[in-house]
């Protein structure tokens, strides 16, 4: 799927510099950044969900361990 990404002049310049430093295209750098962002936030959401589901079950034991 194609999309248009609108960047500020500063963002575009920073992306261009990063791509040049890595000898990669701006598109490759941007796509990697999106992948990393989605992966990072997906893991955080999964961890939050597990904690929300499981912590209440162990709340009493955790409280005792904290004493």
Phi and psi restraints in degrees (range 20) as a CNS / XPLOR table:
assign (resid 1 and name C) (resid 2 and name N)
       (resid 2 and name CA) (resid 2 and name C) 1.0 -94.0 20.0 2
assign (resid 2 and name N) (resid 2 and name CA)
       (resid 2 and name C) (resid 3 and name N) 1.0 150.8 20.0 2
assign (resid 2 and name C) (resid 3 and name N)
       (resid 3 and name CA) (resid 3 and name C) 1.0 -151.1 20.0 2
assign (resid 3 and name N) (resid 3 and name CA)
       (resid 3 and name C) (resid 4 and name N) 1.0 162.3 20.0 2
assign (resid 3 and name C) (resid 4 and name N)
       (resid 4 and name CA) (resid 4 and name C) 1.0 -105.3 20.0 2
assign (resid 4 and name N) (resid 4 and name CA)
       (resid 4 and name C) (resid 5 and name N) 1.0 130.7 20.0 2
assign (resid 4 and name C) (resid 5 and name N)
       (resid 5 and name CA) (resid 5 and name C) 1.0 -112.4 20.0 2
assign (resid 5 and name N) (resid 5 and name CA)
       (resid 5 and name C) (resid 6 and name N) 1.0 117.1 20.0 2
assign (resid 5 and name C) (resid 6 and name N)
       (resid 6 and name CA) (resid 6 and name C) 1.0 -96.5 20.0 2
assign (resid 6 and name N) (resid 6 and name CA)
       (resid 6 and name C) (resid 7 and name N) 1.0 121.1 20.0 2
assign (resid 6 and name C) (resid 7 and name N)
       (resid 7 and name CA) (resid 7 and name C) 1.0 -115.3 20.0 2
assign (resid 7 and name N) (resid 7 and name CA)
       (resid 7 and name C) (resid 8 and name N) 1.0 153.6 20.0 2
assign (resid 7 and name C) (resid 8 and name N)
       (resid 8 and name CA) (resid 8 and name C) 1.0 -70.5 20.0 2
assign (resid 8 and name N) (resid 8 and name CA)
       (resid 8 and name C) (resid 9 and name N) 1.0 166.9 20.0 2
assign (resid 8 and name C) (resid 9 and name N)
       (resid 9 and name CA) (resid 9 and name C) 1.0 -59.4 20.0 2
assign (resid 9 and name N) (resid 9 and name CA)
       (resid 9 and name C) (resid 10 and name N) 1.0 -40.9 20.0 2
assign (resid 9 and name C) (resid 10 and name N)
       (resid 10 and name CA) (resid 10 and name C) 1.0 -64.9 20.0 2
assign (resid 10 and name N) (resid 10 and name CA)
       (resid 10 and name C) (resid 11 and name N) 1.0 -42.3 20.0 2
assign (resid 10 and name C) (resid 11 and name N)
       (resid 11 and name CA) (resid 11 and name C) 1.0 -64.4 20.0 2
assign (resid 11 and name N) (resid 11 and name CA)
       (resid 11 and name C) (resid 12 and name N) 1.0 -43.1 20.0 2
assign (resid 11 and name C) (resid 12 and name N)
       (resid 12 and name CA) (resid 12 and name C) 1.0 -64.0 20.0 2
assign (resid 12 and name N) (resid 12 and name CA)
       (resid 12 and name C) (resid 13 and name N) 1.0 -40.7 20.0 2
assign (resid 12 and name C) (resid 13 and name N)
       (resid 13 and name CA) (resid 13 and name C) 1.0 -66.3 20.0 2
assign (resid 13 and name N) (resid 13 and name CA)
       (resid 13 and name C) (resid 14 and name N) 1.0 -41.6 20.0 2
assign (resid 13 and name C) (resid 14 and name N)
       (resid 14 and name CA) (resid 14 and name C) 1.0 -64.2 20.0 2
assign (resid 14 and name N) (resid 14 and name CA)
       (resid 14 and name C) (resid 15 and name N) 1.0 -41.5 20.0 2
assign (resid 14 and name C) (resid 15 and name N)
       (resid 15 and name CA) (resid 15 and name C) 1.0 -64.1 20.0 2
assign (resid 15 and name N) (resid 15 and name CA)
       (resid 15 and name C) (resid 16 and name N) 1.0 -42.3 20.0 2
assign (resid 15 and name C) (resid 16 and name N)
       (resid 16 and name CA) (resid 16 and name C) 1.0 -61.7 20.0 2
assign (resid 16 and name N) (resid 16 and name CA)
       (resid 16 and name C) (resid 17 and name N) 1.0 -45.6 20.0 2
assign (resid 16 and name C) (resid 17 and name N)
       (resid 17 and name CA) (resid 17 and name C) 1.0 -61.9 20.0 2
assign (resid 17 and name N) (resid 17 and name CA)
       (resid 17 and name C) (resid 18 and name N) 1.0 -43.4 20.0 2
assign (resid 17 and name C) (resid 18 and name N)
       (resid 18 and name CA) (resid 18 and name C) 1.0 -62.7 20.0 2
assign (resid 18 and name N) (resid 18 and name CA)
       (resid 18 and name C) (resid 19 and name N) 1.0 -44.1 20.0 2
assign (resid 18 and name C) (resid 19 and name N)
       (resid 19 and name CA) (resid 19 and name C) 1.0 -63.1 20.0 2
assign (resid 19 and name N) (resid 19 and name CA)
       (resid 19 and name C) (resid 20 and name N) 1.0 -41.6 20.0 2
assign (resid 19 and name C) (resid 20 and name N)
       (resid 20 and name CA) (resid 20 and name C) 1.0 -64.6 20.0 2
assign (resid 20 and name N) (resid 20 and name CA)
       (resid 20 and name C) (resid 21 and name N) 1.0 -41.8 20.0 2
assign (resid 20 and name C) (resid 21 and name N)
       (resid 21 and name CA) (resid 21 and name C) 1.0 -60.9 20.0 2
assign (resid 21 and name N) (resid 21 and name CA)
       (resid 21 and name C) (resid 22 and name N) 1.0 -36.9 20.0 2
assign (resid 21 and name C) (resid 22 and name N)
       (resid 22 and name CA) (resid 22 and name C) 1.0 -91.0 20.0 2
assign (resid 22 and name N) (resid 22 and name CA)
       (resid 22 and name C) (resid 23 and name N) 1.0 -2.1 20.0 2
assign (resid 22 and name C) (resid 23 and name N)
       (resid 23 and name CA) (resid 23 and name C) 1.0 54.1 20.0 2
assign (resid 23 and name N) (resid 23 and name CA)
       (resid 23 and name C) (resid 24 and name N) 1.0 47.0 20.0 2
assign (resid 23 and name C) (resid 24 and name N)
       (resid 24 and name CA) (resid 24 and name C) 1.0 -130.7 20.0 2
assign (resid 24 and name N) (resid 24 and name CA)
       (resid 24 and name C) (resid 25 and name N) 1.0 167.0 20.0 2
assign (resid 24 and name C) (resid 25 and name N)
       (resid 25 and name CA) (resid 25 and name C) 1.0 -78.2 20.0 2
assign (resid 25 and name N) (resid 25 and name CA)
       (resid 25 and name C) (resid 26 and name N) 1.0 156.6 20.0 2
assign (resid 25 and name C) (resid 26 and name N)
       (resid 26 and name CA) (resid 26 and name C) 1.0 -60.0 20.0 2
assign (resid 26 and name N) (resid 26 and name CA)
       (resid 26 and name C) (resid 27 and name N) 1.0 -38.0 20.0 2
assign (resid 26 and name C) (resid 27 and name N)
       (resid 27 and name CA) (resid 27 and name C) 1.0 -62.3 20.0 2
assign (resid 27 and name N) (resid 27 and name CA)
       (resid 27 and name C) (resid 28 and name N) 1.0 -44.2 20.0 2
assign (resid 27 and name C) (resid 28 and name N)
       (resid 28 and name CA) (resid 28 and name C) 1.0 -61.3 20.0 2
assign (resid 28 and name N) (resid 28 and name CA)
       (resid 28 and name C) (resid 29 and name N) 1.0 -43.8 20.0 2
assign (resid 28 and name C) (resid 29 and name N)
       (resid 29 and name CA) (resid 29 and name C) 1.0 -64.4 20.0 2
assign (resid 29 and name N) (resid 29 and name CA)
       (resid 29 and name C) (resid 30 and name N) 1.0 -44.1 20.0 2
assign (resid 29 and name C) (resid 30 and name N)
       (resid 30 and name CA) (resid 30 and name C) 1.0 -65.0 20.0 2
assign (resid 30 and name N) (resid 30 and name CA)
       (resid 30 and name C) (resid 31 and name N) 1.0 -42.3 20.0 2
assign (resid 30 and name C) (resid 31 and name N)
       (resid 31 and name CA) (resid 31 and name C) 1.0 -64.4 20.0 2
assign (resid 31 and name N) (resid 31 and name CA)
       (resid 31 and name C) (resid 32 and name N) 1.0 -39.5 20.0 2
assign (resid 31 and name C) (resid 32 and name N)
       (resid 32 and name CA) (resid 32 and name C) 1.0 -64.2 20.0 2
assign (resid 32 and name N) (resid 32 and name CA)
       (resid 32 and name C) (resid 33 and name N) 1.0 -41.2 20.0 2
assign (resid 32 and name C) (resid 33 and name N)
       (resid 33 and name CA) (resid 33 and name C) 1.0 -61.6 20.0 2
assign (resid 33 and name N) (resid 33 and name CA)
       (resid 33 and name C) (resid 34 and name N) 1.0 -41.1 20.0 2
assign (resid 33 and name C) (resid 34 and name N)
       (resid 34 and name CA) (resid 34 and name C) 1.0 -64.7 20.0 2
assign (resid 34 and name N) (resid 34 and name CA)
       (resid 34 and name C) (resid 35 and name N) 1.0 -45.5 20.0 2
assign (resid 34 and name C) (resid 35 and name N)
       (resid 35 and name CA) (resid 35 and name C) 1.0 -58.5 20.0 2
assign (resid 35 and name N) (resid 35 and name CA)
       (resid 35 and name C) (resid 36 and name N) 1.0 -46.2 20.0 2
assign (resid 35 and name C) (resid 36 and name N)
       (resid 36 and name CA) (resid 36 and name C) 1.0 -64.1 20.0 2
assign (resid 36 and name N) (resid 36 and name CA)
       (resid 36 and name C) (resid 37 and name N) 1.0 -39.8 20.0 2
assign (resid 36 and name C) (resid 37 and name N)
       (resid 37 and name CA) (resid 37 and name C) 1.0 -63.1 20.0 2
assign (resid 37 and name N) (resid 37 and name CA)
       (resid 37 and name C) (resid 38 and name N) 1.0 -48.2 20.0 2
assign (resid 37 and name C) (resid 38 and name N)
       (resid 38 and name CA) (resid 38 and name C) 1.0 -64.1 20.0 2
assign (resid 38 and name N) (resid 38 and name CA)
       (resid 38 and name C) (resid 39 and name N) 1.0 -44.7 20.0 2
assign (resid 38 and name C) (resid 39 and name N)
       (resid 39 and name CA) (resid 39 and name C) 1.0 -62.2 20.0 2
assign (resid 39 and name N) (resid 39 and name CA)
       (resid 39 and name C) (resid 40 and name N) 1.0 -45.8 20.0 2
assign (resid 39 and name C) (resid 40 and name N)
       (resid 40 and name CA) (resid 40 and name C) 1.0 -62.0 20.0 2
assign (resid 40 and name N) (resid 40 and name CA)
       (resid 40 and name C) (resid 41 and name N) 1.0 -46.7 20.0 2
assign (resid 40 and name C) (resid 41 and name N)
       (resid 41 and name CA) (resid 41 and name C) 1.0 -72.5 20.0 2
assign (resid 41 and name N) (resid 41 and name CA)
       (resid 41 and name C) (resid 42 and name N) 1.0 -31.2 20.0 2
assign (resid 41 and name C) (resid 42 and name N)
       (resid 42 and name CA) (resid 42 and name C) 1.0 -65.7 20.0 2
assign (resid 42 and name N) (resid 42 and name CA)
       (resid 42 and name C) (resid 43 and name N) 1.0 -42.0 20.0 2
assign (resid 42 and name C) (resid 43 and name N)
       (resid 43 and name CA) (resid 43 and name C) 1.0 -63.9 20.0 2
assign (resid 43 and name N) (resid 43 and name CA)
       (resid 43 and name C) (resid 44 and name N) 1.0 -42.5 20.0 2
assign (resid 43 and name C) (resid 44 and name N)
       (resid 44 and name CA) (resid 44 and name C) 1.0 -63.6 20.0 2
assign (resid 44 and name N) (resid 44 and name CA)
       (resid 44 and name C) (resid 45 and name N) 1.0 -42.1 20.0 2
assign (resid 44 and name C) (resid 45 and name N)
       (resid 45 and name CA) (resid 45 and name C) 1.0 -65.9 20.0 2
assign (resid 45 and name N) (resid 45 and name CA)
       (resid 45 and name C) (resid 46 and name N) 1.0 -40.0 20.0 2
assign (resid 45 and name C) (resid 46 and name N)
       (resid 46 and name CA) (resid 46 and name C) 1.0 -63.1 20.0 2
assign (resid 46 and name N) (resid 46 and name CA)
       (resid 46 and name C) (resid 47 and name N) 1.0 -44.6 20.0 2
assign (resid 46 and name C) (resid 47 and name N)
       (resid 47 and name CA) (resid 47 and name C) 1.0 -62.5 20.0 2
assign (resid 47 and name N) (resid 47 and name CA)
       (resid 47 and name C) (resid 48 and name N) 1.0 -43.8 20.0 2
assign (resid 47 and name C) (resid 48 and name N)
       (resid 48 and name CA) (resid 48 and name C) 1.0 -59.4 20.0 2
assign (resid 48 and name N) (resid 48 and name CA)
       (resid 48 and name C) (resid 49 and name N) 1.0 -42.0 20.0 2
assign (resid 48 and name C) (resid 49 and name N)
       (resid 49 and name CA) (resid 49 and name C) 1.0 -64.9 20.0 2
assign (resid 49 and name N) (resid 49 and name CA)
       (resid 49 and name C) (resid 50 and name N) 1.0 -45.1 20.0 2
assign (resid 49 and name C) (resid 50 and name N)
       (resid 50 and name CA) (resid 50 and name C) 1.0 -62.3 20.0 2
assign (resid 50 and name N) (resid 50 and name CA)
       (resid 50 and name C) (resid 51 and name N) 1.0 -44.3 20.0 2
assign (resid 50 and name C) (resid 51 and name N)
       (resid 51 and name CA) (resid 51 and name C) 1.0 -62.1 20.0 2
assign (resid 51 and name N) (resid 51 and name CA)
       (resid 51 and name C) (resid 52 and name N) 1.0 -43.1 20.0 2
assign (resid 51 and name C) (resid 52 and name N)
       (resid 52 and name CA) (resid 52 and name C) 1.0 -62.1 20.0 2
assign (resid 52 and name N) (resid 52 and name CA)
       (resid 52 and name C) (resid 53 and name N) 1.0 -37.2 20.0 2
assign (resid 52 and name C) (resid 53 and name N)
       (resid 53 and name CA) (resid 53 and name C) 1.0 -78.3 20.0 2
assign (resid 53 and name N) (resid 53 and name CA)
       (resid 53 and name C) (resid 54 and name N) 1.0 -37.0 20.0 2
assign (resid 53 and name C) (resid 54 and name N)
       (resid 54 and name CA) (resid 54 and name C) 1.0 -98.6 20.0 2
assign (resid 54 and name N) (resid 54 and name CA)
       (resid 54 and name C) (resid 55 and name N) 1.0 -31.5 20.0 2
assign (resid 54 and name C) (resid 55 and name N)
       (resid 55 and name CA) (resid 55 and name C) 1.0 -57.1 20.0 2
assign (resid 55 and name N) (resid 55 and name CA)
       (resid 55 and name C) (resid 56 and name N) 1.0 -43.4 20.0 2
assign (resid 55 and name C) (resid 56 and name N)
       (resid 56 and name CA) (resid 56 and name C) 1.0 -57.9 20.0 2
assign (resid 56 and name N) (resid 56 and name CA)
       (resid 56 and name C) (resid 57 and name N) 1.0 -34.1 20.0 2
assign (resid 56 and name C) (resid 57 and name N)
       (resid 57 and name CA) (resid 57 and name C) 1.0 -65.5 20.0 2
assign (resid 57 and name N) (resid 57 and name CA)
       (resid 57 and name C) (resid 58 and name N) 1.0 -32.7 20.0 2
assign (resid 57 and name C) (resid 58 and name N)
       (resid 58 and name CA) (resid 58 and name C) 1.0 -107.2 20.0 2
assign (resid 58 and name N) (resid 58 and name CA)
       (resid 58 and name C) (resid 59 and name N) 1.0 11.4 20.0 2
assign (resid 58 and name C) (resid 59 and name N)
       (resid 59 and name CA) (resid 59 and name C) 1.0 -57.4 20.0 2
assign (resid 59 and name N) (resid 59 and name CA)
       (resid 59 and name C) (resid 60 and name N) 1.0 -45.4 20.0 2
assign (resid 59 and name C) (resid 60 and name N)
       (resid 60 and name CA) (resid 60 and name C) 1.0 -64.3 20.0 2
assign (resid 60 and name N) (resid 60 and name CA)
       (resid 60 and name C) (resid 61 and name N) 1.0 -44.7 20.0 2
assign (resid 60 and name C) (resid 61 and name N)
       (resid 61 and name CA) (resid 61 and name C) 1.0 -63.6 20.0 2
assign (resid 61 and name N) (resid 61 and name CA)
       (resid 61 and name C) (resid 62 and name N) 1.0 -41.9 20.0 2
assign (resid 61 and name C) (resid 62 and name N)
       (resid 62 and name CA) (resid 62 and name C) 1.0 -64.6 20.0 2
assign (resid 62 and name N) (resid 62 and name CA)
       (resid 62 and name C) (resid 63 and name N) 1.0 -37.7 20.0 2
assign (resid 62 and name C) (resid 63 and name N)
       (resid 63 and name CA) (resid 63 and name C) 1.0 -64.3 20.0 2
assign (resid 63 and name N) (resid 63 and name CA)
       (resid 63 and name C) (resid 64 and name N) 1.0 -42.8 20.0 2
assign (resid 63 and name C) (resid 64 and name N)
       (resid 64 and name CA) (resid 64 and name C) 1.0 -64.9 20.0 2
assign (resid 64 and name N) (resid 64 and name CA)
       (resid 64 and name C) (resid 65 and name N) 1.0 -39.8 20.0 2
assign (resid 64 and name C) (resid 65 and name N)
       (resid 65 and name CA) (resid 65 and name C) 1.0 -65.9 20.0 2
assign (resid 65 and name N) (resid 65 and name CA)
       (resid 65 and name C) (resid 66 and name N) 1.0 -29.6 20.0 2
assign (resid 65 and name C) (resid 66 and name N)
       (resid 66 and name CA) (resid 66 and name C) 1.0 -74.5 20.0 2
assign (resid 66 and name N) (resid 66 and name CA)
       (resid 66 and name C) (resid 67 and name N) 1.0 -14.2 20.0 2
